[in-house]
Amino acid sequence: MIASKQTNPQAKKRGAKSATPLLLAGIVIAAVSVATWFAVGISRKDEATGKTPKTKGSIAEATPVKVAPRDAGPEVKDYAKLDNIQLRRLPESETNNLTEAQVNYWKMFHPWPPPDENQPKAIKGKYQIFESKVDNEIAFVLSVEPGTMVLGNRSVGPDFERRFLKSIERPIIISNDDSDYEKELKRAVIDAKIELKAAYDRGEDIGKIMDDAREELQRMARYKAQMEKEVTKMLVRKDTTAADAEDAIKAMNIMLEQKGIGPIELNSMSRLAIKYQNLLRKETEE
């Protein structure tokens, strides 16, 4: 008789109990292995960077990388917009960036050789009766007789408009103590400023108007000098008489008058006047 197999519940229970510690041991070993792998990875990073990363749980938090802003480079200076003060203070090394008018203005405040204490002071022109430089600049153009030699290639400067508008805030006062010359000059400057303001309101470049007026004076002076030179050539001829010279001078002065240029006076110290006087004296002696 074959004995039937019977399951012993107690034995089965003991087997289950004996398997449980083995399963727990396996889980513990796996957990320790994972923890060790993270620890080794973190420790390797620490050895490479020398820093201890901040952790939250078992994972290190990454530190955000700061990107430096791109360098915009040196600021580009707009030399065309420099005012008079900035032009005066501009170093010589940067004058190559200026226009011809700006360079001429800069040279006014940087003469070479530089003045010393023994240098004589500049003599003011008769027209310089105003406190405002703008008014004196206008007075110069108005007071110079057409045909008078105007030296230099000066300009009123790039900020003439700003200075002109500021000068309007201070009206020109004609005083009873002013001389007749000063009264007439002040009236002329007032009228000129009214015309310049109207031109400015129309959108015209009043700085260019001033520079053009000075250039016109120089052009008329060159024309007068050329006319004088031609007549002077005639006076050196042997067959020229004082009467011929006088007629030629009168004809020349008529041409100058037609262009609004002052005549050449025979009693002046011009080359033409001197040669004419010499010719006249020679005929008298003969």
URMOKA-V390267 format. One record per helix or strand of 3 or more residues. SS is the DSSP state (H for helix, E for strand). FROM is the first residue (numbers start at 1). TO is the last residue. If there is no record, write none. Layout:
SS:FROM:TO  SS:FROM:TO
This chain:
H:9:49  H:79:81  H:84:88  H:92:97  H:100:108  H:133:143  H:160:167  H:180:201  H:206:235  H:242:258  H:271:285
